Amino acid sequence: MSELGIIEPEIFLFDGTFSLESGKSLDGFELIYETYGKLSDKKDNAVLICHALSGNHHAAGLSNENDKRPGWWNELIGPGKAFDTEKYFVVSLNNLGGCHGSTGPSSINPLTNEKFGKEFPLVTVKDWINSQNLLRSHLGIDRWLAVAGGSLGGMQAFQWAIDYPDLVEKSVVIAAAPKLSAQNIAFNEVARQAIVNDPDFEKGTHHPKRGLGLARMLGHITYLSEEVMKEKFDRDLKKEKIEYGYDVEFEVESYLRYQADNFSDKFDAHTYLLMTKALDYFDPAKYFDGNLISSLEQTKSNFLIISFSSDWRFSPKRSKEIVNSLVAAKKPVSYVNIESFQGHDGFLFPDNRYVNTIKTFLSSDV
Amino acid sequence: MYKIVNKWIPENSHILDLGCGDGSMLFELKKELNINGLGVDISENNIQLSLSKGLNVIEQDIDQGLSNFGDQSFDLVLMSQSIQALKRPDLALSEIIRIGKECIVSIPNFANFKCRLQLFLTGKMPVSSALPHSWYSTPNLHLCSLKDFESLCENSNIKISEKKLIKASGESTFLSNFFPNLFAEIAVYKLEKKS
């Protein structure tokens, strides 16, 4: 169920040459997006939602009449919710390089009439911000009231404030980090190796379902806390007793295999590779001699940084690095650490304090 | 309280309020003196109340240290009746002096005559409007008299540049000014590092 009903996505076509951070370029692209709520006459109530690693444009509402599962942030976007669609015009897109309708590795390359596949250039968080800025312009929005996102989405919200300081009033950076740690990159690398070492990937003709499934399993473990896994599965068995074999025995195994199957049926392997690389490359301080405080000097937005107590993928400590750099740069920042046992996935759930904090921050005059 | 400190604070100051509570002090200062304020608090409720006033506030436990704030990085650090609730008021005081070019600290006076009388006559820990909690549930771990606080400042190389003595109601009386350690219920100090 969703109060927003059925949402029709729209397509934005950019037909110019789009230069990428890598030095390569794209001859135009399409972005698929959805909007919720109404743009005010003054055009001052637009909120951009940025998605995480495997997310897409469908953040809220239903896709069609038979849709059982609303968008991935439906709990936070809607009438009276954290991103209140009675007040705000909420925009959500599928990023460049995605596989849900925006131009990416699974799109047809007009030069070859085949899928881009691994020929699709790597895109970065900075590239995403630039492409989202073209979408902003297309929608007739002068300035975002807020840019918000969790995880990789939070990193985009952060990069927006740095790259387009005059175009963002408030930045909501949730469960993010100022850059990935070696451990974060290591997890991403294992995921990539699982994909590229799948024989079907090498052939280039088949979908590397097994590799992508493994990548998803690994990712999924890092999104959950030990506590929430214990609560969901503990050591429960599928059958009555253990059978001393390699078939699925524990509930948690069954769950992971289900996640892997489900995900690898509908996600593109090259998009997964590309998204993990965008994460690894994210480092806004890179252009400021590695100094995060310097990178923030030019920002003009008011920041809300949110972390979740049981998140170990991007722990509260990482959020505090962002907070402390903003304080050192004398920039307006608020920070809350939400008590949660959900792990990194905490940002997807409508915890009362979490919702109220966002609501209050968005509506207050700062 | 606001009426006392606002005279000590220049307009447009960059202020850190440690233990900002519901944010009403920063809110008044922002409204009247256009200060640029940042609150720090540990209570969920206080953080929410401060945010709803349009203030910036950071969730942080002062007892876990303040090393994330740079030397002399704020024009002013405020600590309003919080220092006695910290685990180590002495360490907090030296951190406040490090972070702020100037500091304003207020404390409840445990040597106020009402406290002395209660302890003397009833043999029980004093409860008053300035110190409303019972001994078993009080957040005030380190209560002190004005003399105690002032000697801590002296020993920590901190200069008291201003001092205002008031009753819990906020008013200042003849007795609280002339016999502060006996009659003042709350003392407000402006502090800076001795040069």
Interface residues (C-beta under 8 A of the other chain):
Chain A: N302 K320 V323 N324 V327 A328 K330 P332 V333 S334 Y335 V336 N337 R353 N356 T357 T360 F361 S364 D365 V366
Chain B: H14 N36 L38 E44 I47 Q48 L51 S52 K53 G54 L55 N56 V57 I58 E59 Q60 N68 F69 G70 S73
